[in-house]
Amino acid sequence: MTAYIVYLKSDAAAAYEVAFCETDAEAREWADAIVTLTPGFELAAIQRTRAGRPETLASH
């Protein structure tokens, strides 16, 4: 399992969620679901952490 951080943004605020996923594809599905559940927010970035080093998967 790998830790993923999904960064969200809106006009008024920023937020993030953390999940542990098996694959990058699973993390992207999870990020899409979080955006759907948080009206007014959009995806800012998805970051994966492996061996203590962050890697950005997607950034908007």
CHARMM internal coordinates of N, CA and C (Angstrom, degrees):
IC EDIT
DIST 1 N 1 CA 1.4470
DIST 1 CA 1 C 1.5256
ANGL 1 N 1 CA 1 C 109.26
DIST 1 C 2 N 1.3062
ANGL 1 CA 1 C 2 N 113.91
DIHE 1 N 1 CA 1 C 2 N 145.81
DIST 2 N 2 CA 1.4577
ANGL 1 C 2 N 2 CA 121.37
DIHE 1 CA 1 C 2 N 2 CA -179.70
DIST 2 CA 2 C 1.5168
ANGL 2 N 2 CA 2 C 108.71
DIHE 1 C 2 N 2 CA 2 C -124.90
DIST 2 C 3 N 1.3122
ANGL 2 CA 2 C 3 N 117.41
DIHE 2 N 2 CA 2 C 3 N 143.42
DIST 3 N 3 CA 1.4624
ANGL 2 C 3 N 3 CA 121.71
DIHE 2 CA 2 C 3 N 3 CA 177.27
DIST 3 CA 3 C 1.5251
ANGL 3 N 3 CA 3 C 109.61
DIHE 2 C 3 N 3 CA 3 C -82.43
DIST 3 C 4 N 1.3271
ANGL 3 CA 3 C 4 N 115.22
DIHE 3 N 3 CA 3 C 4 N 134.81
DIST 4 N 4 CA 1.4590
ANGL 3 C 4 N 4 CA 122.14
DIHE 3 CA 3 C 4 N 4 CA 176.75
DIST 4 CA 4 C 1.5210
ANGL 4 N 4 CA 4 C 108.27
DIHE 3 C 4 N 4 CA 4 C -125.70
DIST 4 C 5 N 1.3219
ANGL 4 CA 4 C 5 N 115.95
DIHE 4 N 4 CA 4 C 5 N 141.61
DIST 5 N 5 CA 1.4587
ANGL 4 C 5 N 5 CA 121.86
DIHE 4 CA 4 C 5 N 5 CA 175.21
DIST 5 CA 5 C 1.5188
ANGL 5 N 5 CA 5 C 107.01
DIHE 4 C 5 N 5 CA 5 C -118.14
DIST 5 C 6 N 1.3268
ANGL 5 CA 5 C 6 N 115.77
DIHE 5 N 5 CA 5 C 6 N 126.07
DIST 6 N 6 CA 1.4626
ANGL 5 C 6 N 6 CA 121.29
DIHE 5 CA 5 C 6 N 6 CA 176.09
DIST 6 CA 6 C 1.5217
ANGL 6 N 6 CA 6 C 106.93
DIHE 5 C 6 N 6 CA 6 C -105.18
DIST 6 C 7 N 1.3182
ANGL 6 CA 6 C 7 N 115.62
DIHE 6 N 6 CA 6 C 7 N 120.32
DIST 7 N 7 CA 1.4617
ANGL 6 C 7 N 7 CA 121.85
DIHE 6 CA 6 C 7 N 7 CA 178.60
DIST 7 CA 7 C 1.5194
ANGL 7 N 7 CA 7 C 108.58
DIHE 6 C 7 N 7 CA 7 C -97.20
DIST 7 C 8 N 1.3268
ANGL 7 CA 7 C 8 N 115.90
DIHE 7 N 7 CA 7 C 8 N 130.21
DIST 8 N 8 CA 1.4555
ANGL 7 C 8 N 8 CA 122.58
DIHE 7 CA 7 C 8 N 8 CA 179.31
DIST 8 CA 8 C 1.5149
ANGL 8 N 8 CA 8 C 109.44
DIHE 7 C 8 N 8 CA 8 C -115.30
DIST 8 C 9 N 1.3379
ANGL 8 CA 8 C 9 N 116.06
DIHE 8 N 8 CA 8 C 9 N 153.83
DIST 9 N 9 CA 1.4607
ANGL 8 C 9 N 9 CA 119.56
DIHE 8 CA 8 C 9 N 9 CA 177.15
DIST 9 CA 9 C 1.5195
ANGL 9 N 9 CA 9 C 109.27
DIHE 8 C 9 N 9 CA 9 C -141.21
DIST 9 C 10 N 1.3330
ANGL 9 CA 9 C 10 N 114.41
DIHE 9 N 9 CA 9 C 10 N 153.06
DIST 10 N 10 CA 1.4582
ANGL 9 C 10 N 10 CA 122.38
DIHE 9 CA 9 C 10 N 10 CA 172.66
DIST 10 CA 10 C 1.5204
ANGL 10 N 10 CA 10 C 106.67
DIHE 9 C 10 N 10 CA 10 C -144.18
DIST 10 C 11 N 1.3147
ANGL 10 CA 10 C 11 N 116.65
DIHE 10 N 10 CA 10 C 11 N 178.10
DIST 11 N 11 CA 1.4633
ANGL 10 C 11 N 11 CA 119.62
DIHE 10 CA 10 C 11 N 11 CA 178.70
DIST 11 CA 11 C 1.5251
ANGL 11 N 11 CA 11 C 111.71
DIHE 10 C 11 N 11 CA 11 C -64.17
DIST 11 C 12 N 1.3242
ANGL 11 CA 11 C 12 N 116.83
DIHE 11 N 11 CA 11 C 12 N -29.52
DIST 12 N 12 CA 1.4601
ANGL 11 C 12 N 12 CA 120.51
DIHE 11 CA 11 C 12 N 12 CA -173.25
DIST 12 CA 12 C 1.5222
ANGL 12 N 12 CA 12 C 114.80
DIHE 11 C 12 N 12 CA 12 C -104.74
DIST 12 C 13 N 1.3184
ANGL 12 CA 12 C 13 N 117.72
DIHE 12 N 12 CA 12 C 13 N -18.68
DIST 13 N 13 CA 1.4688
ANGL 12 C 13 N 13 CA 118.27
DIHE 12 CA 12 C 13 N 13 CA -172.42
DIST 13 CA 13 C 1.5289
ANGL 13 N 13 CA 13 C 111.28
DIHE 12 C 13 N 13 CA 13 C -157.07
DIST 13 C 14 N 1.2977
ANGL 13 CA 13 C 14 N 113.55
DIHE 13 N 13 CA 13 C 14 N 172.57
DIST 14 N 14 CA 1.4640
ANGL 13 C 14 N 14 CA 121.84
DIHE 13 CA 13 C 14 N 14 CA 172.49
DIST 14 CA 14 C 1.5239
ANGL 14 N 14 CA 14 C 107.31
DIHE 13 C 14 N 14 CA 14 C -129.99
DIST 14 C 15 N 1.3156
ANGL 14 CA 14 C 15 N 116.65
DIHE 14 N 14 CA 14 C 15 N 154.41
DIST 15 N 15 CA 1.4587
ANGL 14 C 15 N 15 CA 120.62
DIHE 14 CA 14 C 15 N 15 CA -179.75
DIST 15 CA 15 C 1.5249
ANGL 15 N 15 CA 15 C 108.38
DIHE 14 C 15 N 15 CA 15 C -151.87
DIST 15 C 16 N 1.3150
ANGL 15 CA 15 C 16 N 115.33
DIHE 15 N 15 CA 15 C 16 N 167.53
DIST 16 N 16 CA 1.4620
ANGL 15 C 16 N 16 CA 119.28
DIHE 15 CA 15 C 16 N 16 CA 174.71
DIST 16 CA 16 C 1.5144
ANGL 16 N 16 CA 16 C 109.47
DIHE 15 C 16 N 16 CA 16 C -148.43
DIST 16 C 17 N 1.3038
ANGL 16 CA 16 C 17 N 115.64
DIHE 16 N 16 CA 16 C 17 N 157.29
DIST 17 N 17 CA 1.4522
ANGL 16 C 17 N 17 CA 123.82
DIHE 16 CA 16 C 17 N 17 CA 175.95
DIST 17 CA 17 C 1.5203
ANGL 17 N 17 CA 17 C 107.57
DIHE 16 C 17 N 17 CA 17 C -133.32
DIST 17 C 18 N 1.3168
ANGL 17 CA 17 C 18 N 115.94
DIHE 17 N 17 CA 17 C 18 N 149.31
DIST 18 N 18 CA 1.4633
ANGL 17 C 18 N 18 CA 121.35
DIHE 17 CA 17 C 18 N 18 CA 179.80
DIST 18 CA 18 C 1.5264
ANGL 18 N 18 CA 18 C 108.45
DIHE 17 C 18 N 18 CA 18 C -120.61
DIST 18 C 19 N 1.3214
ANGL 18 CA 18 C 19 N 115.88
DIHE 18 N 18 CA 18 C 19 N 138.42
DIST 19 N 19 CA 1.4664
ANGL 18 C 19 N 19 CA 120.57
DIHE 18 CA 18 C 19 N 19 CA 175.99
DIST 19 CA 19 C 1.5212
ANGL 19 N 19 CA 19 C 109.29
DIHE 18 C 19 N 19 CA 19 C -143.68
DIST 19 C 20 N 1.3025
ANGL 19 CA 19 C 20 N 114.78
DIHE 19 N 19 CA 19 C 20 N 160.08
DIST 20 N 20 CA 1.4570
ANGL 19 C 20 N 20 CA 121.68
DIHE 19 CA 19 C 20 N 20 CA 173.97
DIST 20 CA 20 C 1.5190
ANGL 20 N 20 CA 20 C 107.02
DIHE 19 C 20 N 20 CA 20 C -111.89
DIST 20 C 21 N 1.3209
ANGL 20 CA 20 C 21 N 116.69
DIHE 20 N 20 CA 20 C 21 N 117.89
DIST 21 N 21 CA 1.4604
ANGL 20 C 21 N 21 CA 122.75
DIHE 20 CA 20 C 21 N 21 CA -175.57
DIST 21 CA 21 C 1.5251
ANGL 21 N 21 CA 21 C 110.20
DIHE 20 C 21 N 21 CA 21 C -125.76
DIST 21 C 22 N 1.3278
ANGL 21 CA 21 C 22 N 114.98
DIHE 21 N 21 CA 21 C 22 N 159.03
DIST 22 N 22 CA 1.4651
ANGL 21 C 22 N 22 CA 121.33
DIHE 21 CA 21 C 22 N 22 CA 178.68
DIST 22 CA 22 C 1.5239
ANGL 22 N 22 CA 22 C 112.40
DIHE 21 C 22 N 22 CA 22 C -80.47
DIST 22 C 23 N 1.3495
ANGL 22 CA 22 C 23 N 117.20
DIHE 22 N 22 CA 22 C 23 N -35.00
DIST 23 N 23 CA 1.4667
ANGL 22 C 23 N 23 CA 120.87
DIHE 22 CA 22 C 23 N 23 CA -174.19
DIST 23 CA 23 C 1.5284
ANGL 23 N 23 CA 23 C 110.74
DIHE 22 C 23 N 23 CA 23 C -137.74
DIST 23 C 24 N 1.3339
ANGL 23 CA 23 C 24 N 115.65
DIHE 23 N 23 CA 23 C 24 N 163.81
DIST 24 N 24 CA 1.4649
ANGL 23 C 24 N 24 CA 120.47
DIHE 23 CA 23 C 24 N 24 CA 174.65
DIST 24 CA 24 C 1.5258
ANGL 24 N 24 CA 24 C 110.48
DIHE 23 C 24 N 24 CA 24 C -62.67
DIST 24 C 25 N 1.3286
ANGL 24 CA 24 C 25 N 117.06
DIHE 24 N 24 CA 24 C 25 N -38.17
DIST 25 N 25 CA 1.4664
ANGL 24 C 25 N 25 CA 121.09
DIHE 24 CA 24 C 25 N 25 CA 179.91
DIST 25 CA 25 C 1.5256
ANGL 25 N 25 CA 25 C 111.05
DIHE 24 C 25 N 25 CA 25 C -62.28
DIST 25 C 26 N 1.3212
ANGL 25 CA 25 C 26 N 117.02
DIHE 25 N 25 CA 25 C 26 N -41.19
DIST 26 N 26 CA 1.4589
ANGL 25 C 26 N 26 CA 121.00
DIHE 25 CA 25 C 26 N 26 CA 177.46
DIST 26 CA 26 C 1.5264
ANGL 26 N 26 CA 26 C 110.14
DIHE 25 C 26 N 26 CA 26 C -63.69
DIST 26 C 27 N 1.3160
ANGL 26 CA 26 C 27 N 117.81
DIHE 26 N 26 CA 26 C 27 N -39.47
DIST 27 N 27 CA 1.4672
ANGL 26 C 27 N 27 CA 121.48
DIHE 26 CA 26 C 27 N 27 CA 178.53
DIST 27 CA 27 C 1.5277
ANGL 27 N 27 CA 27 C 111.06
DIHE 26 C 27 N 27 CA 27 C -65.13
DIST 27 C 28 N 1.3216
ANGL 27 CA 27 C 28 N 117.33
DIHE 27 N 27 CA 27 C 28 N -39.22
DIST 28 N 28 CA 1.4712
ANGL 27 C 28 N 28 CA 120.76
DIHE 27 CA 27 C 28 N 28 CA 178.24
DIST 28 CA 28 C 1.5295
ANGL 28 N 28 CA 28 C 110.95
DIHE 27 C 28 N 28 CA 28 C -65.80
DIST 28 C 29 N 1.3343
ANGL 28 CA 28 C 29 N 117.34
DIHE 28 N 28 CA 28 C 29 N -40.56
DIST 29 N 29 CA 1.4658
ANGL 28 C 29 N 29 CA 121.02
DIHE 28 CA 28 C 29 N 29 CA 176.26
DIST 29 CA 29 C 1.5232
ANGL 29 N 29 CA 29 C 110.20
DIHE 28 C 29 N 29 CA 29 C -62.29
DIST 29 C 30 N 1.3105
ANGL 29 CA 29 C 30 N 116.26
DIHE 29 N 29 CA 29 C 30 N -42.82
DIST 30 N 30 CA 1.4556
ANGL 29 C 30 N 30 CA 121.61
DIHE 29 CA 29 C 30 N 30 CA 179.44
DIST 30 CA 30 C 1.5250
ANGL 30 N 30 CA 30 C 109.95
DIHE 29 C 30 N 30 CA 30 C -62.94
DIST 30 C 31 N 1.3368
ANGL 30 CA 30 C 31 N 117.21
DIHE 30 N 30 CA 30 C 31 N -42.92
DIST 31 N 31 CA 1.4665
ANGL 30 C 31 N 31 CA 121.40
DIHE 30 CA 30 C 31 N 31 CA 179.00
DIST 31 CA 31 C 1.5217
ANGL 31 N 31 CA 31 C 110.94
DIHE 30 C 31 N 31 CA 31 C -61.89
DIST 31 C 32 N 1.3283
ANGL 31 CA 31 C 32 N 117.22
DIHE 31 N 31 CA 31 C 32 N -42.93
DIST 32 N 32 CA 1.4666
ANGL 31 C 32 N 32 CA 120.78
DIHE 31 CA 31 C 32 N 32 CA 177.74
DIST 32 CA 32 C 1.5244
ANGL 32 N 32 CA 32 C 111.05
DIHE 31 C 32 N 32 CA 32 C -60.86
DIST 32 C 33 N 1.3228
ANGL 32 CA 32 C 33 N 116.80
DIHE 32 N 32 CA 32 C 33 N -40.34
DIST 33 N 33 CA 1.4651
ANGL 32 C 33 N 33 CA 120.61
DIHE 32 CA 32 C 33 N 33 CA 178.82
DIST 33 CA 33 C 1.5243
ANGL 33 N 33 CA 33 C 111.22
DIHE 32 C 33 N 33 CA 33 C -65.38
DIST 33 C 34 N 1.3250
ANGL 33 CA 33 C 34 N 117.60
DIHE 33 N 33 CA 33 C 34 N -41.57
DIST 34 N 34 CA 1.4668
ANGL 33 C 34 N 34 CA 121.09
DIHE 33 CA 33 C 34 N 34 CA 179.05
DIST 34 CA 34 C 1.5237
ANGL 34 N 34 CA 34 C 110.27
DIHE 33 C 34 N 34 CA 34 C -62.29
DIST 34 C 35 N 1.3266
ANGL 34 CA 34 C 35 N 117.96
DIHE 34 N 34 CA 34 C 35 N -43.04
DIST 35 N 35 CA 1.4699
ANGL 34 C 35 N 35 CA 121.45
DIHE 34 CA 34 C 35 N 35 CA 179.17
DIST 35 CA 35 C 1.5288
ANGL 35 N 35 CA 35 C 109.73
DIHE 34 C 35 N 35 CA 35 C -62.12
DIST 35 C 36 N 1.3193
ANGL 35 CA 35 C 36 N 117.26
DIHE 35 N 35 CA 35 C 36 N -41.04
DIST 36 N 36 CA 1.4660
ANGL 35 C 36 N 36 CA 121.38
DIHE 35 CA 35 C 36 N 36 CA 178.87
DIST 36 CA 36 C 1.5258
ANGL 36 N 36 CA 36 C 111.10
DIHE 35 C 36 N 36 CA 36 C -62.26
DIST 36 C 37 N 1.3176
ANGL 36 CA 36 C 37 N 117.09
DIHE 36 N 36 CA 36 C 37 N -36.13
DIST 37 N 37 CA 1.4666
ANGL 36 C 37 N 37 CA 121.69
DIHE 36 CA 36 C 37 N 37 CA -176.88
DIST 37 CA 37 C 1.5277
ANGL 37 N 37 CA 37 C 114.08
DIHE 36 C 37 N 37 CA 37 C -84.34
DIST 37 C 38 N 1.3178
ANGL 37 CA 37 C 38 N 118.17
DIHE 37 N 37 CA 37 C 38 N -5.43
DIST 38 N 38 CA 1.4671
ANGL 37 C 38 N 38 CA 121.47
DIHE 37 CA 37 C 38 N 38 CA -178.48
DIST 38 CA 38 C 1.5277
ANGL 38 N 38 CA 38 C 110.06
DIHE 37 C 38 N 38 CA 38 C -123.72
DIST 38 C 39 N 1.3424
ANGL 38 CA 38 C 39 N 116.84
DIHE 38 N 38 CA 38 C 39 N 81.69
DIST 39 N 39 CA 1.4650
ANGL 38 C 39 N 39 CA 120.53
DIHE 38 CA 38 C 39 N 39 CA -178.68
DIST 39 CA 39 C 1.5277
ANGL 39 N 39 CA 39 C 111.48
DIHE 38 C 39 N 39 CA 39 C -55.48
DIST 39 C 40 N 1.3087
ANGL 39 CA 39 C 40 N 116.04
DIHE 39 N 39 CA 39 C 40 N 139.10
DIST 40 N 40 CA 1.4566
ANGL 39 C 40 N 40 CA 121.41
DIHE 39 CA 39 C 40 N 40 CA 179.38
DIST 40 CA 40 C 1.5164
ANGL 40 N 40 CA 40 C 113.95
DIHE 39 C 40 N 40 CA 40 C 91.21
DIST 40 C 41 N 1.3277
ANGL 40 CA 40 C 41 N 117.24
DIHE 40 N 40 CA 40 C 41 N -10.89
DIST 41 N 41 CA 1.4640
ANGL 40 C 41 N 41 CA 121.16
DIHE 40 CA 40 C 41 N 41 CA 178.57
DIST 41 CA 41 C 1.5170
ANGL 41 N 41 CA 41 C 109.74
DIHE 40 C 41 N 41 CA 41 C -104.99
DIST 41 C 42 N 1.3123
ANGL 41 CA 41 C 42 N 115.90
DIHE 41 N 41 CA 41 C 42 N 153.32
DIST 42 N 42 CA 1.4600
ANGL 41 C 42 N 42 CA 121.82
DIHE 41 CA 41 C 42 N 42 CA 173.17
DIST 42 CA 42 C 1.5182
ANGL 42 N 42 CA 42 C 108.75
DIHE 41 C 42 N 42 CA 42 C -133.15
DIST 42 C 43 N 1.3057
ANGL 42 CA 42 C 43 N 115.44
DIHE 42 N 42 CA 42 C 43 N 161.94
DIST 43 N 43 CA 1.4587
ANGL 42 C 43 N 43 CA 121.30
DIHE 42 CA 42 C 43 N 43 CA -178.83
DIST 43 CA 43 C 1.5224
ANGL 43 N 43 CA 43 C 110.24
DIHE 42 C 43 N 43 CA 43 C -70.21
DIST 43 C 44 N 1.3139
ANGL 43 CA 43 C 44 N 116.72
DIHE 43 N 43 CA 43 C 44 N 127.50
DIST 44 N 44 CA 1.4657
ANGL 43 C 44 N 44 CA 121.84
DIHE 43 CA 43 C 44 N 44 CA 175.93
DIST 44 CA 44 C 1.5290
ANGL 44 N 44 CA 44 C 110.14
DIHE 43 C 44 N 44 CA 44 C -98.69
DIST 44 C 45 N 1.3467
ANGL 44 CA 44 C 45 N 116.77
DIHE 44 N 44 CA 44 C 45 N -42.38
DIST 45 N 45 CA 1.4661
ANGL 44 C 45 N 45 CA 120.30
DIHE 44 CA 44 C 45 N 45 CA -179.18
DIST 45 CA 45 C 1.5203
ANGL 45 N 45 CA 45 C 110.01
DIHE 44 C 45 N 45 CA 45 C -169.33
DIST 45 C 46 N 1.3183
ANGL 45 CA 45 C 46 N 115.17
DIHE 45 N 45 CA 45 C 46 N 158.26
DIST 46 N 46 CA 1.4638
ANGL 45 C 46 N 46 CA 122.57
DIHE 45 CA 45 C 46 N 46 CA 170.19
DIST 46 CA 46 C 1.5181
ANGL 46 N 46 CA 46 C 106.20
DIHE 45 C 46 N 46 CA 46 C -122.38
DIST 46 C 47 N 1.3225
ANGL 46 CA 46 C 47 N 115.38
DIHE 46 N 46 CA 46 C 47 N 129.64
DIST 47 N 47 CA 1.4587
ANGL 46 C 47 N 47 CA 119.23
DIHE 46 CA 46 C 47 N 47 CA -179.11
DIST 47 CA 47 C 1.5217
ANGL 47 N 47 CA 47 C 109.33
DIHE 46 C 47 N 47 CA 47 C -125.32
DIST 47 C 48 N 1.3202
ANGL 47 CA 47 C 48 N 116.40
DIHE 47 N 47 CA 47 C 48 N 135.38
DIST 48 N 48 CA 1.4635
ANGL 47 C 48 N 48 CA 123.01
DIHE 47 CA 47 C 48 N 48 CA 178.76
DIST 48 CA 48 C 1.5202
ANGL 48 N 48 CA 48 C 107.41
DIHE 47 C 48 N 48 CA 48 C -108.05
DIST 48 C 49 N 1.3260
ANGL 48 CA 48 C 49 N 116.69
DIHE 48 N 48 CA 48 C 49 N 140.81
DIST 49 N 49 CA 1.4559
ANGL 48 C 49 N 49 CA 120.57
DIHE 48 CA 48 C 49 N 49 CA 177.14
DIST 49 CA 49 C 1.5217
ANGL 49 N 49 CA 49 C 108.79
DIHE 48 C 49 N 49 CA 49 C -117.51
DIST 49 C 50 N 1.3261
ANGL 49 CA 49 C 50 N 115.29
DIHE 49 N 49 CA 49 C 50 N 120.15
DIST 50 N 50 CA 1.4646
ANGL 49 C 50 N 50 CA 121.29
DIHE 49 CA 49 C 50 N 50 CA 176.64
DIST 50 CA 50 C 1.5155
ANGL 50 N 50 CA 50 C 108.10
DIHE 49 C 50 N 50 CA 50 C -126.98
DIST 50 C 51 N 1.2914
ANGL 50 CA 50 C 51 N 115.39
DIHE 50 N 50 CA 50 C 51 N 130.45
DIST 51 N 51 CA 1.4676
ANGL 50 C 51 N 51 CA 121.51
DIHE 50 CA 50 C 51 N 51 CA 178.81
DIST 51 CA 51 C 1.5239
ANGL 51 N 51 CA 51 C 111.14
DIHE 50 C 51 N 51 CA 51 C 51.97
DIST 51 C 52 N 1.3404
ANGL 51 CA 51 C 52 N 115.62
DIHE 51 N 51 CA 51 C 52 N 37.20
DIST 52 N 52 CA 1.4580
ANGL 51 C 52 N 52 CA 120.39
DIHE 51 CA 51 C 52 N 52 CA 177.01
DIST 52 CA 52 C 1.5141
ANGL 52 N 52 CA 52 C 114.90
DIHE 51 C 52 N 52 CA 52 C 77.54
DIST 52 C 53 N 1.3423
ANGL 52 CA 52 C 53 N 117.85
DIHE 52 N 52 CA 52 C 53 N 5.13
DIST 53 N 53 CA 1.4708
ANGL 52 C 53 N 53 CA 121.10
DIHE 52 CA 52 C 53 N 53 CA -179.63
DIST 53 CA 53 C 1.5216
ANGL 53 N 53 CA 53 C 109.56
DIHE 52 C 53 N 53 CA 53 C -113.15
DIST 53 C 54 N 1.3417
ANGL 53 CA 53 C 54 N 118.05
DIHE 53 N 53 CA 53 C 54 N 123.33
DIST 54 N 54 CA 1.4659
ANGL 53 C 54 N 54 CA 120.18
DIHE 53 CA 53 C 54 N 54 CA 178.48
DIST 54 CA 54 C 1.5270
ANGL 54 N 54 CA 54 C 112.10
DIHE 53 C 54 N 54 CA 54 C -77.18
DIST 54 C 55 N 1.3282
ANGL 54 CA 54 C 55 N 115.67
DIHE 54 N 54 CA 54 C 55 N 143.57
DIST 55 N 55 CA 1.4676
ANGL 54 C 55 N 55 CA 122.98
DIHE 54 CA 54 C 55 N 55 CA 174.83
DIST 55 CA 55 C 1.5242
ANGL 55 N 55 CA 55 C 107.26
DIHE 54 C 55 N 55 CA 55 C -132.34
DIST 55 C 56 N 1.3209
ANGL 55 CA 55 C 56 N 118.62
DIHE 55 N 55 CA 55 C 56 N 128.56
DIST 56 N 56 CA 1.4551
ANGL 55 C 56 N 56 CA 121.36
DIHE 55 CA 55 C 56 N 56 CA 178.63
DIST 56 CA 56 C 1.5226
ANGL 56 N 56 CA 56 C 109.20
DIHE 55 C 56 N 56 CA 56 C -84.29
DIST 56 C 57 N 1.3467
ANGL 56 CA 56 C 57 N 115.96
DIHE 56 N 56 CA 56 C 57 N 125.57
DIST 57 N 57 CA 1.4588
ANGL 56 C 57 N 57 CA 121.67
DIHE 56 CA 56 C 57 N 57 CA 179.13
DIST 57 CA 57 C 1.5187
ANGL 57 N 57 CA 57 C 111.43
DIHE 56 C 57 N 57 CA 57 C -91.16
DIST 57 C 58 N 1.3245
ANGL 57 CA 57 C 58 N 115.75
DIHE 57 N 57 CA 57 C 58 N -40.99
DIST 58 N 58 CA 1.4622
ANGL 57 C 58 N 58 CA 120.89
DIHE 57 CA 57 C 58 N 58 CA -178.64
DIST 58 CA 58 C 1.5109
ANGL 58 N 58 CA 58 C 108.16
DIHE 57 C 58 N 58 CA 58 C -146.52
DIST 58 C 59 N 1.2914
ANGL 58 CA 58 C 59 N 115.68
DIHE 58 N 58 CA 58 C 59 N 143.63
DIST 59 N 59 CA 1.4595
ANGL 58 C 59 N 59 CA 121.19
DIHE 58 CA 58 C 59 N 59 CA 178.34
DIST 59 CA 59 C 1.5137
ANGL 59 N 59 CA 59 C 108.13
DIHE 58 C 59 N 59 CA 59 C -144.48
DIST 59 C 60 N 1.3361
ANGL 59 CA 59 C 60 N 114.98
DIHE 59 N 59 CA 59 C 60 N 135.20
DIST 60 N 60 CA 1.4704
ANGL 59 C 60 N 60 CA 119.67
DIHE 59 CA 59 C 60 N 60 CA -177.93
DIST 60 CA 60 C 1.5053
ANGL 60 N 60 CA 60 C 110.44
DIHE 59 C 60 N 60 CA 60 C -125.33
END
COOR INIT
IC SEED 1 N 1 CA 1 C
IC BUILD
